[in-house]
Amino acid sequence: MRIENPQLLAALPELGVEHCRDEQLAGWTSLAVGGTTDVLVIHQLQHLPDLVALLGREGAPWRFVGGGTNLLVGDGELPWLALHLASKNARLEFAGNQVRVPAAADLGRTVMECAKRNLGGMEGLIGVPGSVGGALRMNAGAYGIEIGQFVRRLDLFRAATRTIETVPASEAGFRYRHTAFAPSDVMVAVELELPAKPYEEILATIKMCNEKRRASQPLNEKSAGCIFKNPPGASAGKMIDELALKGHRVGGAIVSERHANFFVNRFQATADDLLRLIDYVKERIRQAFGYELEEEVIIWKN
Ligand SMILES: Cc1cc2nc3c(=O)[nH]c(=O)nc-3n(C[C@H](O)[C@H](O)[C@H](O)COP(=O)(O)OP(=O)(O)OC[C@H]3O[C@@H](n4cnc5c(N)ncnc54)[C@H](O)[C@@H]3O)c2cc1C
């Protein structure tokens, strides 16, 4: 989708919005697939309500893209704009065991900054790429922990009411890779509370998690991490592996030989290739186990 209205175009710089025309979203996602649209990069959060009001008046739909590491975006011309928070000035503010983190901050950098102040707990999240906002939306987790367990409160922009609200963690509905937010809610910042731990101890756990990841995941290939959520008490990866589907290929998309729940874009895959591979694997699992796998990756079909 392209912004053509001259008045809207003129208003964007006043709202601190950088207008990136005709972007291939393949360049904004770790799977390296996704069609074309205008991307609006928000540099001044205080203008987010005005921006969303303007887009509403224009009848221009939008979706929010963080680090793009859990997204499967459709091919071709996209019928919506992409909004993105600029991360350049994402500064963490510490007060005792608590830290306020802008949603645009990189998750891995956040874990390390906290570690340097002897604040631990989030070591398992070190290899989860993307932004803090995306991690909150997904309730990202690894190696037995999830970000939601450290959240005290969140600031979020509610597009429905065009207000920025502070909500306690109890209202976020954090569950396994799930939160209760509306699709149009935008995370703005979060207050985390973390247990005190010596830096060296945190580093040792981080090192262990990094080694486990390197040994089991195709980190040098284009992916979105796990494609499916694990069924209760089971592993989606193990189920796919049991059906000998590692290496199964549709177009340029392949079930990773290293981790069966990672689908990688090895040969210039399109979104359609990945979607067909997902459907194929789901059907095989349905036939073999009678179980309906649920996608963890967020799919925005065109
Ligand atoms: C190699 C690799 C390993 C991974 N390992 C893990 C893992 O161990 N555990 C795990 O949980 N995930 C993992 N992932 C998936 C992914 O990194 C996480 O889900 C991550 O938290 C997504 O953050 P993001 O900023 O990239 O979000 P995006 O992919 O940009 O967006 C994901 C969703 O969050 C929404 N969103 C993003 N930012 C905001 C915001 N500020 N406000 C509101 N909504 C927002 C988007 O609209 C979208 O619905 C992995 C991915 C890769 C590529």
The ligand as an SDF file (V2000), in Angstrom:
LIG
                    3D

 53 58  0  0  0  0  0  0  0  0999 V2000
   16.6460  -18.0770   15.1630 C   0  0  0  0  0  0  0  0  0  0  0  0
   15.3820  -17.7610   15.9350 C   0  0  0  0  0  0  0  0  0  0  0  0
   15.2090  -18.3100   17.2080 C   0  0  0  0  0  0  0  0  0  0  0  0
   14.0510  -18.0350   17.9460 C   0  0  0  0  0  0  0  0  0  0  0  0
   13.9220  -18.5820   19.1820 N   0  0  0  0  0  0  0  0  0  0  0  0
   12.8270  -18.2910   19.9260 C   0  0  0  0  0  0  0  0  0  0  0  0
   12.6870  -18.8310   21.2620 C   0  0  0  0  0  0  0  0  0  0  0  0
   13.5340  -19.5510   21.7630 O   0  0  0  0  0  0  0  0  0  0  0  0
   11.5620  -18.4940   21.9470 N   0  0  0  0  0  0  0  0  0  0  0  0
   10.5900  -17.6810   21.4370 C   0  0  0  0  0  0  0  0  0  0  0  0
    9.6060  -17.3930   22.1350 O   0  0  0  0  0  0  0  0  0  0  0  0
   10.6950  -17.1760   20.1860 N   0  0  0  0  0  0  0  0  0  0  0  0
   11.7820  -17.4460   19.4230 C   0  0  0  0  0  0  0  0  0  0  0  0
   11.8940  -16.9410   18.1520 N   0  0  0  0  0  0  0  0  0  0  0  0
   10.7800  -16.1430   17.5800 C   0  0  0  0  0  0  0  0  0  0  0  0
   10.9120  -14.6060   17.7610 C   0  0  0  0  0  0  0  0  0  0  0  0
   12.2660  -14.2410   17.8710 O   0  0  0  0  0  0  0  0  0  0  0  0
   10.1550  -14.1160   18.9990 C   0  0  0  0  0  0  0  0  0  0  0  0
    8.7800  -14.4020   18.9030 O   0  0  0  0  0  0  0  0  0  0  0  0
   10.3390  -12.6070   19.2100 C   0  0  0  0  0  0  0  0  0  0  0  0
    9.9550  -12.2800   20.5260 O   0  0  0  0  0  0  0  0  0  0  0  0
    9.5600  -11.7480   18.2100 C   0  0  0  0  0  0  0  0  0  0  0  0
    9.9420  -10.3860   18.3910 O   0  0  0  0  0  0  0  0  0  0  0  0
    9.9530   -9.3790   17.1520 P   0  0  0  0  0  0  0  0  0  0  0  0
   10.2640   -8.0120   17.6620 O   0  0  0  0  0  0  0  0  0  0  0  0
   10.8320   -9.8710   16.0830 O   0  0  0  0  0  0  0  0  0  0  0  0
    8.4220   -9.4220   16.7200 O   0  0  0  0  0  0  0  0  0  0  0  0
    7.8330   -9.4360   15.2350 P   0  0  0  0  0  0  0  0  0  0  0  0
    8.2350  -10.7060   14.5560 O   0  0  0  0  0  0  0  0  0  0  0  0
    8.1340   -8.1630   14.5590 O   0  0  0  0  0  0  0  0  0  0  0  0
    6.2740   -9.4680   15.5360 O   0  0  0  0  0  0  0  0  0  0  0  0
    5.6780  -10.5930   16.1710 C   0  0  0  0  0  0  0  0  0  0  0  0
    4.2910  -10.1420   16.6760 C   0  0  0  0  0  0  0  0  0  0  0  0
    4.4710   -9.1460   17.6790 O   0  0  0  0  0  0  0  0  0  0  0  0
    3.8120   -7.9410   17.3000 C   0  0  0  0  0  0  0  0  0  0  0  0
    4.6410   -6.8220   17.7850 N   0  0  0  0  0  0  0  0  0  0  0  0
    5.9620   -6.5890   17.5860 C   0  0  0  0  0  0  0  0  0  0  0  0
    6.3480   -5.4910   18.2540 N   0  0  0  0  0  0  0  0  0  0  0  0
    5.2310   -5.0130   18.8680 C   0  0  0  0  0  0  0  0  0  0  0  0
    4.9470   -3.8910   19.7020 C   0  0  0  0  0  0  0  0  0  0  0  0
    5.8770   -2.9970   20.0580 N   0  0  0  0  0  0  0  0  0  0  0  0
    3.6720   -3.7220   20.1200 N   0  0  0  0  0  0  0  0  0  0  0  0
    2.7060   -4.6060   19.7820 C   0  0  0  0  0  0  0  0  0  0  0  0
    2.8930   -5.6810   19.0310 N   0  0  0  0  0  0  0  0  0  0  0  0
    4.1470   -5.8710   18.5670 C   0  0  0  0  0  0  0  0  0  0  0  0
    3.6890   -7.9820   15.7850 C   0  0  0  0  0  0  0  0  0  0  0  0
    2.6210   -7.1740   15.3510 O   0  0  0  0  0  0  0  0  0  0  0  0
    3.4340   -9.4580   15.5860 C   0  0  0  0  0  0  0  0  0  0  0  0
    2.0830   -9.7540   15.8750 O   0  0  0  0  0  0  0  0  0  0  0  0
   13.0440  -17.1950   17.3960 C   0  0  0  0  0  0  0  0  0  0  0  0
   13.2220  -16.6520   16.1120 C   0  0  0  0  0  0  0  0  0  0  0  0
   14.3830  -16.9310   15.3920 C   0  0  0  0  0  0  0  0  0  0  0  0
   14.5590  -16.3130   14.0280 C   0  0  0  0  0  0  0  0  0  0  0  0
  1  2  1  0
  2  3  1  0
  2 52  2  0
  3  4  2  0
  4  5  1  0
  4 50  1  0
  5  6  2  0
  6  7  1  0
  6 13  1  0
  7  8  2  0
  7  9  1  0
  9 10  1  0
 10 11  2  0
 10 12  1  0
 12 13  2  0
 13 14  1  0
 14 15  1  0
 14 50  1  0
 15 16  1  0
 16 17  1  0
 16 18  1  0
 18 19  1  0
 18 20  1  0
 20 21  1  0
 20 22  1  0
 22 23  1  0
 23 24  1  0
 24 25  2  0
 24 26  1  0
 24 27  1  0
 27 28  1  0
 28 29  2  0
 28 30  1  0
 28 31  1  0
 31 32  1  0
 32 33  1  0
 33 34  1  0
 33 48  1  0
 34 35  1  0
 35 36  1  0
 35 46  1  0
 36 37  1  0
 36 45  1  0
 37 38  2  0
 38 39  1  0
 39 40  1  0
 39 45  2  0
 40 41  1  0
 40 42  2  0
 42 43  1  0
 43 44  2  0
 44 45  1  0
 46 47  1  0
 46 48  1  0
 48 49  1  0
 50 51  2  0
 51 52  1  0
 52 53  1  0
M  END
$$$$
